[in-house]
Amino acid sequence: MFQQVAQVSAIVLAGASLGWIMLFSFVVSPVAFKTFDQGRAERIVKHVMNEGHGILGLIALASGVAALLSGAIAGAAVASVAAAFAFLCKFALAPRDDKPLRGHRVLKTARIVASGLTAFIMPIVIGSIVLTMMGI
């Protein structure tokens, strides 16, 4: 009974992670860059990443713990990798403030790259869901 509850919890938490990734990568970030000028869009995406990707990482990590408690060790490992990638997107790309080099113009593309990298976490989360469902 406990393993089934843990398995369902892992799947639900991974689904919540998947939903956040889809919302950020395919709604928030593109709409920000289409609606606002470059500076405002980058600030909005940076703010959303700073606030949301830490929570995303914690949810994915909780999914991994629940998968581990259900006996799905591979599902837990893959969910933990997804959590690590979410934290990497948050800490490596979101807080950057590029300063212009002498004589060079800086193109701030870190937030655009982070949006794309966030989307690449989706197959990892889907893999954790499948492995957890199979009990592997």
TORSE-280230 format. One record per residue (C-alpha): residue number from 1; residue in three letters; x, y, z. Coordinates in nm, 2 decimals. Layout:
pado nr = NUM&rest = Ala&u = X&v = Y&w = Z
...
//
This chain:
pado nr = 1&rest = Met&u = 0.00&v = 0.00&w = 0.00
pado nr = 2&rest = Phe&u = 0.28&v = 0.25&w = 0.10
pado nr = 3&rest = Gln&u = 0.47&v = 0.17&w = -0.22
pado nr = 4&rest = Gln&u = 0.17&v = 0.24&w = -0.44
pado nr = 5&rest = Val&u = 0.11&v = 0.57&w = -0.26
pado nr = 6&rest = Ala&u = 0.47&v = 0.66&w = -0.31
pado nr = 7&rest = Gln&u = 0.46&v = 0.56&w = -0.68
pado nr = 8&rest = Val&u = 0.15&v = 0.77&w = -0.74
pado nr = 9&rest = Ser&u = 0.31&v = 1.06&w = -0.55
pado nr = 10&rest = Ala&u = 0.62&v = 1.04&w = -0.77
pado nr = 11&rest = Ile&u = 0.42&v = 1.04&w = -1.09
pado nr = 12&rest = Val&u = 0.20&v = 1.33&w = -0.98
pado nr = 13&rest = Leu&u = 0.51&v = 1.54&w = -0.87
pado nr = 14&rest = Ala&u = 0.69&v = 1.46&w = -1.20
pado nr = 15&rest = Gly&u = 0.37&v = 1.56&w = -1.38
pado nr = 16&rest = Ala&u = 0.37&v = 1.89&w = -1.19
pado nr = 17&rest = Ser&u = 0.74&v = 1.94&w = -1.30
pado nr = 18&rest = Leu&u = 0.64&v = 1.86&w = -1.66
pado nr = 19&rest = Gly&u = 0.36&v = 2.12&w = -1.64
pado nr = 20&rest = Trp&u = 0.59&v = 2.39&w = -1.51
pado nr = 21&rest = Ile&u = 0.85&v = 2.32&w = -1.78
pado nr = 22&rest = Met&u = 0.59&v = 2.34&w = -2.05
pado nr = 23&rest = Leu&u = 0.43&v = 2.66&w = -1.91
pado nr = 24&rest = Phe&u = 0.77&v = 2.83&w = -1.88
pado nr = 25&rest = Ser&u = 0.92&v = 2.71&w = -2.21
pado nr = 26&rest = Phe&u = 0.62&v = 2.74&w = -2.44
pado nr = 27&rest = Val&u = 0.41&v = 3.01&w = -2.28
pado nr = 28&rest = Val&u = 0.58&v = 3.25&w = -2.04
pado nr = 29&rest = Ser&u = 0.92&v = 3.29&w = -2.22
pado nr = 30&rest = Pro&u = 0.79&v = 3.32&w = -2.58
pado nr = 31&rest = Val&u = 0.51&v = 3.56&w = -2.48
pado nr = 32&rest = Ala&u = 0.75&v = 3.78&w = -2.28
pado nr = 33&rest = Phe&u = 0.99&v = 3.81&w = -2.58
pado nr = 34&rest = Lys&u = 0.70&v = 3.87&w = -2.83
pado nr = 35&rest = Thr&u = 0.52&v = 4.12&w = -2.61
pado nr = 36&rest = Phe&u = 0.79&v = 4.33&w = -2.44
pado nr = 37&rest = Asp&u = 1.11&v = 4.48&w = -2.56
pado nr = 38&rest = Gln&u = 1.44&v = 4.28&w = -2.52
pado nr = 39&rest = Gly&u = 1.53&v = 4.43&w = -2.18
pado nr = 40&rest = Arg&u = 1.20&v = 4.39&w = -2.02
pado nr = 41&rest = Ala&u = 1.15&v = 4.04&w = -2.15
pado nr = 42&rest = Glu&u = 1.49&v = 3.93&w = -2.02
pado nr = 43&rest = Arg&u = 1.41&v = 4.08&w = -1.68
pado nr = 44&rest = Ile&u = 1.07&v = 3.90&w = -1.67
pado nr = 45&rest = Val&u = 1.22&v = 3.57&w = -1.77
pado nr = 46&rest = Lys&u = 1.51&v = 3.61&w = -1.52
pado nr = 47&rest = His&u = 1.26&v = 3.68&w = -1.24
pado nr = 48&rest = Val&u = 1.04&v = 3.39&w = -1.33
pado nr = 49&rest = Met&u = 1.35&v = 3.16&w = -1.35
pado nr = 50&rest = Asn&u = 1.48&v = 3.28&w = -1.01
pado nr = 51&rest = Glu&u = 1.14&v = 3.22&w = -0.85
pado nr = 52&rest = Gly&u = 1.02&v = 2.92&w = -1.03
pado nr = 53&rest = His&u = 1.32&v = 2.70&w = -1.12
pado nr = 54&rest = Gly&u = 1.42&v = 2.65&w = -0.76
pado nr = 55&rest = Ile&u = 1.07&v = 2.52&w = -0.69
pado nr = 56&rest = Leu&u = 1.08&v = 2.31&w = -1.00
pado nr = 57&rest = Gly&u = 1.41&v = 2.15&w = -0.88
pado nr = 58&rest = Leu&u = 1.25&v = 2.08&w = -0.54
pado nr = 59&rest = Ile&u = 0.94&v = 1.92&w = -0.69
pado nr = 60&rest = Ala&u = 1.16&v = 1.71&w = -0.92
pado nr = 61&rest = Leu&u = 1.37&v = 1.61&w = -0.62
pado nr = 62&rest = Ala&u = 1.06&v = 1.52&w = -0.42
pado nr = 63&rest = Ser&u = 0.95&v = 1.31&w = -0.71
pado nr = 64&rest = Gly&u = 1.28&v = 1.13&w = -0.70
pado nr = 65&rest = Val&u = 1.25&v = 1.07&w = -0.33
pado nr = 66&rest = Ala&u = 0.89&v = 0.93&w = -0.38
pado nr = 67&rest = Ala&u = 1.01&v = 0.71&w = -0.66
pado nr = 68&rest = Leu&u = 1.29&v = 0.58&w = -0.44
pado nr = 69&rest = Leu&u = 1.04&v = 0.50&w = -0.17
pado nr = 70&rest = Ser&u = 0.82&v = 0.32&w = -0.42
pado nr = 71&rest = Gly&u = 1.12&v = 0.10&w = -0.52
pado nr = 72&rest = Ala&u = 1.18&v = 0.26&w = -0.86
pado nr = 73&rest = Ile&u = 1.55&v = 0.32&w = -0.82
pado nr = 74&rest = Ala&u = 1.60&v = 0.42&w = -1.19
pado nr = 75&rest = Gly&u = 1.30&v = 0.65&w = -1.18
pado nr = 76&rest = Ala&u = 1.44&v = 0.82&w = -0.87
pado nr = 77&rest = Ala&u = 1.78&v = 0.86&w = -1.04
pado nr = 78&rest = Val&u = 1.63&v = 1.01&w = -1.35
pado nr = 79&rest = Ala&u = 1.41&v = 1.24&w = -1.15
pado nr = 80&rest = Ser&u = 1.72&v = 1.36&w = -0.96
pado nr = 81&rest = Val&u = 1.90&v = 1.43&w = -1.28
pado nr = 82&rest = Ala&u = 1.60&v = 1.65&w = -1.39
pado nr = 83&rest = Ala&u = 1.62&v = 1.83&w = -1.05
pado nr = 84&rest = Ala&u = 1.99&v = 1.89&w = -1.10
pado nr = 85&rest = Phe&u = 1.92&v = 2.04&w = -1.45
pado nr = 86&rest = Ala&u = 1.65&v = 2.26&w = -1.31
pado nr = 87&rest = Phe&u = 1.89&v = 2.39&w = -1.04
pado nr = 88&rest = Leu&u = 2.16&v = 2.44&w = -1.31
pado nr = 89&rest = Cys&u = 1.93&v = 2.65&w = -1.52
pado nr = 90&rest = Lys&u = 1.85&v = 2.86&w = -1.21
pado nr = 91&rest = Phe&u = 2.19&v = 2.91&w = -1.07
pado nr = 92&rest = Ala&u = 2.40&v = 2.91&w = -1.39
pado nr = 93&rest = Leu&u = 2.19&v = 3.12&w = -1.62
pado nr = 94&rest = Ala&u = 1.92&v = 3.32&w = -1.45
pado nr = 95&rest = Pro&u = 2.13&v = 3.54&w = -1.22
pado nr = 96&rest = Arg&u = 2.39&v = 3.65&w = -1.48
pado nr = 97&rest = Asp&u = 2.44&v = 4.01&w = -1.54
pado nr = 98&rest = Asp&u = 2.68&v = 4.04&w = -1.83
pado nr = 99&rest = Lys&u = 2.90&v = 4.35&w = -1.83
pado nr = 100&rest = Pro&u = 3.01&v = 4.48&w = -2.17
pado nr = 101&rest = Leu&u = 3.38&v = 4.42&w = -2.25
pado nr = 102&rest = Arg&u = 3.57&v = 4.72&w = -2.36
pado nr = 103&rest = Gly&u = 3.49&v = 4.78&w = -2.72
pado nr = 104&rest = His&u = 3.24&v = 4.49&w = -2.75
pado nr = 105&rest = Arg&u = 2.87&v = 4.49&w = -2.74
pado nr = 106&rest = Val&u = 2.72&v = 4.21&w = -2.52
pado nr = 107&rest = Leu&u = 2.43&v = 4.01&w = -2.65
pado nr = 108&rest = Lys&u = 2.22&v = 3.89&w = -2.36
pado nr = 109&rest = Thr&u = 2.10&v = 3.55&w = -2.48
pado nr = 110&rest = Ala&u = 2.14&v = 3.36&w = -2.15
pado nr = 111&rest = Arg&u = 1.77&v = 3.37&w = -2.07
pado nr = 112&rest = Ile&u = 1.67&v = 3.26&w = -2.42
pado nr = 113&rest = Val&u = 1.91&v = 2.97&w = -2.39
pado nr = 114&rest = Ala&u = 1.78&v = 2.89&w = -2.04
pado nr = 115&rest = Ser&u = 1.43&v = 2.87&w = -2.18
pado nr = 116&rest = Gly&u = 1.54&v = 2.62&w = -2.44
pado nr = 117&rest = Leu&u = 1.74&v = 2.42&w = -2.19
pado nr = 118&rest = Thr&u = 1.44&v = 2.41&w = -1.96
pado nr = 119&rest = Ala&u = 1.24&v = 2.25&w = -2.25
pado nr = 120&rest = Phe&u = 1.51&v = 1.98&w = -2.29
pado nr = 121&rest = Ile&u = 1.44&v = 1.87&w = -1.93
pado nr = 122&rest = Met&u = 1.10&v = 1.74&w = -2.05
pado nr = 123&rest = Pro&u = 1.22&v = 1.41&w = -2.19
pado nr = 124&rest = Ile&u = 1.41&v = 1.34&w = -1.87
pado nr = 125&rest = Val&u = 1.10&v = 1.40&w = -1.66
pado nr = 126&rest = Ile&u = 0.89&v = 1.18&w = -1.90
pado nr = 127&rest = Gly&u = 1.16&v = 0.91&w = -1.86
pado nr = 128&rest = Ser&u = 1.13&v = 0.93&w = -1.49
pado nr = 129&rest = Ile&u = 0.75&v = 0.89&w = -1.51
pado nr = 130&rest = Val&u = 0.78&v = 0.59&w = -1.73
pado nr = 131&rest = Leu&u = 1.05&v = 0.42&w = -1.52
pado nr = 132&rest = Thr&u = 0.85&v = 0.49&w = -1.20
pado nr = 133&rest = Met&u = 0.53&v = 0.35&w = -1.36
pado nr = 134&rest = Met&u = 0.72&v = 0.03&w = -1.45
pado nr = 135&rest = Gly&u = 0.87&v = 0.01&w = -1.11
pado nr = 136&rest = Ile&u = 1.23&v = 0.01&w = -1.24
//
